[in-house]
Amino acid sequence: MGNRILVDHRAGGAVGPDLAGVAAPASPGGLFAPEGVASGTIQAEARPALRHPEKAHRPDNPIKRKPDWIRVKAPTHPIYHETRALMRDNRLVTVCEEAACPNIGECWSQRHATMMIMGEICTRACSFCNITTGMPKALDADEPRRVAEAVAKLGLRHVVITSVDRDDLRDGGAAHFAHTIRAIRAAAPDTTIEILTPDFLRKPGALEVVVEARPDVFNHNLETVPKLYPNIRPGARYFHSLRLLDRVKELDPSIFTKSGVMVGLGEERIEVLQVMDDMRSADIDFLTIGQYLQPTVKHAAVVRFVEPAEFADYAAMARSKGFLLVSATPLTRSSYHADRDFAALRDARNAKLAARGSELTASGSVLTASGSVQPS
């Protein structure tokens, strides 16, 4: 039960520079772009001629030299190469490579890999994201079964499932998420499931379809503060994303909710604190905060590198606002250490409910299993 697959949608970091506006590296030894396979959806989904065609006309933003606290070593551990081979053998697309995640060496050396479902081409054009932009191919109806079989085969304790944005689909891919969740429940009933979803903007009824499948954790990242949305996340709407997470709790209070933001994009401290308050108003349980790292010269520039002490301050402020769990470090990403964090999240909720139950017992009230309060 030591292995896990994390399926991570967030793409806010890079180990090294890529070339925006050109095809992704295709060499078999390339670190950030998986080669095709003999058969299956990876080869079948033709990539655009340009990885980021919508960014090709933009002026270059030179990539700043990273400070010592955020540099990572190139992966050399033999288990890293074993994990890479495992991903190929199972025909899994990994966001570790697609998004050039800075934690790929550490995670893959522990057999912790990340993948994406519903293809590897996104319909959005966020200026922070290194996922390929373009028109995706049709969904692979067999994908939920293959994902579930991989989870069962590897004996995973916790799996995180995400996708690219699929604005081309009537339901934004909600039914595909639900099919995947149910397939995993059938194949690996002891595995806890975390999903990291798109925003389902203008997809009425989509959220309800996903929540009805009852994932253990529902994650959707706000990514940044409201004033930066027009430049950083132009296809999204801040208050829609916030309402999405709020609605999850309305539909099923037992589901943990989670969201994250990147810093270093030009936000002010007070704006980050306001986002925390907004999240708590939506009863979000788990907050992640990480440093934005610029994938290519065509992406949004890093305004500044936030020092570790500031991350510690953000973490302390977030805990004081009532989040059950907070992860705030320069290299924090949405699904980093997700299995360990889920155990901590569950323990934190149980401790909170136990403390509240004791208080209510003393006052003559009863705490129900759903968290509501009734007179004894």
C-alpha positions, 0 to 999 in steps of 0.5 A: 500500500506504499505507492500512489498515483496522484492526478494533479491539474495544477501547473504552477511550477517548472524545474527548468525553462521550456520553449514556449510557442514550439512543440514539446520535447519529443526525445525518449529521454526528455524530462518534461514531455512523455513520448508516444506509445505504440497504441492508446490515447496518448498517441491517438490525441494529436497535439497542436503544432504549437504547445501554446499557440495563444502565447506565441505572439506575446513579448518574452518575460525573462525567467528570473534566477531562482533563490537557493530555497526553491532550487531542486536537483535533477532526478537521478534516483533509479526508482525515478526511472522505474516510476517513469517506466511504470507510467509508460507501461500503463499508458498514463499521461503524467502532469508531472511532465506536462506541467514541468512540476518541480517536485517530480524528482522527489515524488517519482523517486518515492513512486508517487506519480501524477497523471491527467484524465480526459486527454492532455490538451486543455481548452483554456489558456491560463497564463501560468499553466504549461499544459498544451492548449488546443482542441481536445479529442473525443473522450476515451470511454475505456479510460475509467476502467484502465485508471481503476485497474491501475489503482487496484494493481498498485494497491493505492491508499489514496488517489487524486484524479484531475483533468484538463479543462474540457469546455468543449463537452456539454457537461465539462467532463463531469460524467467522466469524473463520476464514471472514474470515481465509481470504477475505482470504488468497484476495483479498489474499495479501500482507496480514498479518492480526491478529485481536482476538477475544472470549474464547470463554468456554464455547465449547469448540473455538472457539479451535482453529477460529480458530487453524487459519485461521492469523492472523499475530497473535492479540490478546485483551485482558486489559483490567485487573487481576484484582481489578477484573474483577467491576466492569470486566469482569463477563462475563469471567474473568481466568485464562480469558483468560490461558489462551486466549492461552497455548493459542494458543502451544501450538497454533501457536508461530509466531503472534504473541500480543498483549494489552493493559490499561487503567490509571487504573481503580484498579489498583496498580502492583504489580498491573500488574507481576504482570499482565505476569508472568502474560502472560510466563508465557503467552509473550505477545509484545506488550503494550499499555498505555493510559489508560482514558477514561470514555465517559459518566457511566454508565460506570466512573469514571476514578480517576486520570490516569496521567502519561506518566512512569509509562507510560515506567516501565511500558514499561521494566519490560515490556521487561525482562521479555522482551516482544518489543514494548511500546507504553505511552502515555496514548493507546495503544489495541490497534490504534493503529499496528498495521501499523508495530508488526507490522513491528517485532514481526517484526523483534524476533522475527527478531533474537531468533532470530538471537541465540539461534541464534548462542548455540546454534551456539557450544554445538553445538546447532541451532535449528529453524524452529519455535524448538525446540532439537536437538543438532547 
